[in-house]
Amino acid sequence: MLNKIASKIIKEGKILAVAFVVGVLFATGMAAFSYVYSHAVQRDIAENVIRFHVRANSDSPADQYVKDQVRTEVLAEFEEFLASSTSIEETRAVLTAKLCSIQAHAEQVVRAAGFDCHVAVQMATVFFPTQFYGDIAFPPGEYEAVKIIIGEGVGSNWWCLMFPPLCYVDMTATDNSRELLASNVTEEGFRLLTHQEESRSVTVRFRVVEWWQNRNQPVAQRDDIARG
């Protein structure tokens, strides 16, 4: 009798052990798949857009006003070009060539407002949080951007896209901008950006990308994002 009970316990223990191992392997596989999927989709999107990032000297009303003025003036200078550009390569080349001009223009705006803050302008890879532009949602992650830092750069940030141009018309994508997105990113990337399918599946996939990208966020940039 005791031998039968012992044999039964051992058998059930083996079954539980196998089930546990299978469960761990399945969970590990799903985690690996979701990580690879998140990285691939985010890179697909990031490699086809150029963003715009302005950081204020501080959160004081005066510094925030200056930030808004710098943003407005710089965008006004490039509005016609950005609206007509049809490739990220063209946009990148012009913006890179004009960085010194952008810095001089931004400094002029700052000085006109009565401040003598240093202004730094660069093309850089920047971590962005989840951002919504009308009905388009960009997942978090590292993106190429024109970055303007005014003074200490510890005030609230301002973001938009220079390619495709989403910095205009109340941050809502025009038909042309949507077409540029659709023609540059993969079908899956565009589906996630626009939530083209009103389904739980798209929302879940977007959250998977969001979760993994936020986990990969550089620690040094977390305070910057919190101030956004």
C-alpha positions as CSV (number, residue, x, y, z in Angstrom):
1,M,0.0,0.0,0.0
2,L,2.7,2.4,1.0
3,N,4.6,1.6,-2.2
4,K,1.6,2.4,-4.3
5,I,1.2,5.7,-2.6
6,A,4.8,6.5,-2.9
7,S,4.8,5.6,-6.6
8,K,1.7,7.8,-7.2
9,I,3.4,10.8,-5.4
10,I,6.5,10.4,-7.5
11,K,4.5,10.1,-10.7
12,E,2.5,13.2,-9.9
13,G,5.7,15.0,-8.9
14,K,7.3,14.2,-12.2
15,I,4.2,15.5,-14.0
16,L,4.2,18.7,-12.0
17,A,8.0,19.1,-12.7
18,V,7.5,18.7,-16.4
19,A,4.5,21.1,-16.4
20,F,6.6,23.6,-14.6
21,V,9.5,23.3,-17.0
22,V,7.2,23.6,-20.0
23,G,5.6,26.7,-18.4
24,V,8.9,28.3,-17.8
25,L,10.1,27.6,-21.4
26,F,6.8,28.9,-22.8
27,A,7.0,32.1,-20.7
28,T,10.6,32.6,-21.7
29,G,9.8,32.1,-25.3
30,M,7.0,34.6,-25.2
31,A,9.1,37.2,-23.4
32,A,11.9,36.7,-26.0
33,F,9.4,37.0,-28.9
34,S,7.7,40.1,-27.5
35,Y,11.2,41.8,-26.9
36,V,12.3,41.0,-30.5
37,Y,8.9,42.3,-31.8
38,S,9.1,45.5,-29.7
39,H,12.6,46.3,-30.9
40,A,11.9,45.6,-34.6
41,V,8.7,47.6,-34.7
42,Q,10.1,50.6,-32.8
43,R,13.3,50.7,-34.9
44,D,11.2,50.5,-38.1
45,I,9.3,53.6,-37.0
46,A,12.3,55.4,-35.6
47,E,14.4,55.0,-38.7
48,N,11.8,56.7,-40.8
49,V,11.1,59.9,-38.7
50,I,13.0,62.9,-37.5
51,R,11.6,64.5,-34.3
52,F,12.0,68.0,-32.8
53,H,12.9,68.5,-29.1
54,V,13.1,71.8,-27.3
55,R,14.0,72.0,-23.6
56,A,13.4,75.1,-21.6
57,N,15.9,76.7,-19.2
58,S,13.4,76.1,-16.3
59,D,9.7,75.8,-15.6
60,S,9.3,79.5,-14.8
61,P,6.6,81.3,-16.9
62,A,9.2,83.5,-18.5
63,D,11.5,80.5,-19.5
64,Q,8.5,78.5,-20.8
65,Y,7.4,81.5,-22.9
66,V,10.9,81.7,-24.4
67,K,10.8,78.0,-25.2
68,D,7.5,78.5,-27.0
69,Q,8.9,81.4,-28.9
70,V,12.0,79.5,-30.0
71,R,9.9,76.6,-31.1
72,T,7.5,78.8,-33.1
73,E,10.3,80.8,-34.8
74,V,12.4,77.8,-35.7
75,L,9.4,75.9,-37.2
76,A,8.3,79.0,-39.1
77,E,11.7,79.2,-40.7
78,F,11.5,75.6,-42.0
79,E,7.7,75.2,-42.4
80,E,7.7,75.6,-46.2
81,F,10.6,73.2,-46.7
82,L,9.3,70.6,-44.2
83,A,5.9,70.6,-45.8
84,S,7.3,69.9,-49.2
85,S,10.0,67.4,-48.4
86,T,9.2,63.9,-49.5
87,S,12.2,62.0,-48.1
88,I,13.8,61.6,-44.7
89,E,17.3,61.8,-46.4
90,E,16.5,65.3,-47.8
91,T,15.1,66.5,-44.6
92,R,18.1,65.2,-42.6
93,A,20.6,66.8,-45.0
94,V,19.0,70.2,-44.9
95,L,18.5,70.2,-41.1
96,T,22.1,69.1,-40.5
97,A,23.4,71.8,-42.8
98,K,21.3,74.4,-41.1
99,L,22.2,73.6,-37.5
100,C,24.3,76.7,-37.1
101,S,21.6,78.8,-38.6
102,I,19.0,77.2,-36.2
103,Q,21.2,78.0,-33.2
104,A,21.8,81.6,-34.3
105,H,18.0,82.0,-34.9
106,A,17.2,80.5,-31.5
107,E,19.8,82.7,-29.8
108,Q,18.3,85.8,-31.4
109,V,14.9,84.9,-30.1
110,V,16.3,84.3,-26.6
111,R,18.2,87.7,-26.6
112,A,15.1,89.5,-28.0
113,A,13.2,88.2,-24.9
114,G,15.8,89.8,-22.6
115,F,17.7,86.7,-21.7
116,D,21.4,85.7,-22.2
117,C,21.0,81.9,-21.8
118,H,23.3,79.7,-23.7
119,V,21.6,77.8,-26.6
120,A,22.8,74.4,-27.8
121,V,21.5,72.8,-31.0
122,Q,22.4,69.4,-32.3
123,M,21.1,66.4,-34.2
124,A,21.0,63.6,-31.6
125,T,19.4,60.4,-30.7
126,V,16.9,61.1,-27.9
127,F,14.6,58.9,-25.9
128,F,11.0,60.0,-26.3
129,P,8.0,58.9,-24.2
130,T,4.7,57.8,-25.8
131,Q,3.4,60.8,-27.8
132,F,0.1,61.4,-29.5
133,Y,-0.4,63.6,-32.6
134,G,-4.1,63.7,-33.2
135,D,-5.0,60.1,-34.0
136,I,-1.4,58.9,-34.4
137,A,0.4,57.5,-31.4
138,F,4.2,57.0,-31.4
139,P,5.6,54.4,-29.0
140,P,8.4,55.4,-26.7
141,G,12.0,54.7,-27.6
142,E,15.1,56.4,-29.1
143,Y,14.6,58.6,-32.1
144,E,16.7,60.9,-34.2
145,A,15.9,64.5,-33.4
146,V,16.8,68.1,-33.8
147,K,17.5,69.0,-30.2
148,I,17.5,72.6,-28.8
149,I,18.6,73.1,-25.2
150,I,18.0,76.6,-23.7
151,G,20.2,77.5,-20.8
152,E,20.2,74.7,-18.1
153,G,17.6,72.8,-20.0
154,V,15.8,71.6,-16.9
155,G,12.4,72.9,-17.8
156,S,9.5,71.1,-19.4
157,N,10.1,69.8,-22.9
158,W,8.2,70.2,-26.2
159,W,8.1,67.6,-28.9
160,C,6.8,67.2,-32.4
161,L,7.9,65.6,-35.8
162,M,9.8,67.3,-38.5
163,F,9.6,64.3,-40.9
164,P,6.9,63.6,-41.7
165,P,5.8,67.1,-40.7
166,L,3.4,66.9,-37.7
167,C,4.4,70.2,-36.1
168,Y,1.6,72.1,-37.7
169,V,-2.2,72.3,-37.9
170,D,-2.7,71.7,-34.1
171,M,-0.4,68.7,-34.1
172,T,-2.8,66.8,-36.3
173,A,-1.4,64.7,-39.2
174,T,-2.3,65.9,-42.6
175,D,-3.3,63.5,-45.4
176,N,0.2,64.0,-46.9
177,S,1.9,63.3,-43.6
178,R,-0.1,60.1,-43.2
179,E,0.8,59.0,-46.7
180,L,4.5,59.6,-46.0
181,L,4.3,57.5,-42.9
182,A,2.5,54.7,-44.7
183,S,5.0,54.7,-47.5
184,N,8.1,54.6,-45.3
185,V,7.2,52.3,-42.4
186,T,6.1,48.7,-42.6
187,E,2.4,47.8,-42.7
188,E,2.6,46.6,-39.1
189,G,4.3,49.8,-38.0
190,F,1.7,51.9,-39.6
191,R,-1.1,49.8,-38.1
192,L,0.3,50.4,-34.6
193,L,0.9,54.1,-35.2
194,T,-2.6,54.8,-36.4
195,H,-4.5,52.0,-34.5
196,Q,-5.9,51.4,-38.0
197,E,-7.6,48.2,-36.7
198,E,-10.1,49.0,-33.9
199,S,-9.2,45.8,-32.0
200,R,-7.8,44.7,-28.7
201,S,-5.0,42.9,-30.6
202,V,-3.5,46.2,-31.9
203,T,-3.8,47.8,-28.4
204,V,-2.0,44.9,-26.8
205,R,0.8,44.9,-29.4
206,F,1.3,48.7,-28.9
207,R,1.4,48.1,-25.1
208,V,4.0,45.4,-25.6
209,V,6.2,47.8,-27.5
210,E,5.6,50.5,-25.0
211,W,6.5,48.3,-22.0
212,W,9.8,47.0,-23.5
213,Q,10.9,50.4,-24.7
214,N,10.2,52.0,-21.4
215,R,12.3,49.3,-19.7
216,N,15.1,50.1,-22.1
217,Q,14.9,53.8,-21.3
218,P,18.4,55.2,-20.3
219,V,18.4,56.0,-16.6
220,A,20.0,59.4,-17.3
221,Q,17.0,60.5,-19.4
222,R,14.3,59.5,-17.0
223,D,14.2,62.9,-15.3
224,D,14.0,64.6,-18.7
225,I,10.9,62.6,-19.6
226,A,9.3,63.2,-16.3
227,R,9.5,67.0,-17.0
228,G,7.9,66.6,-20.4
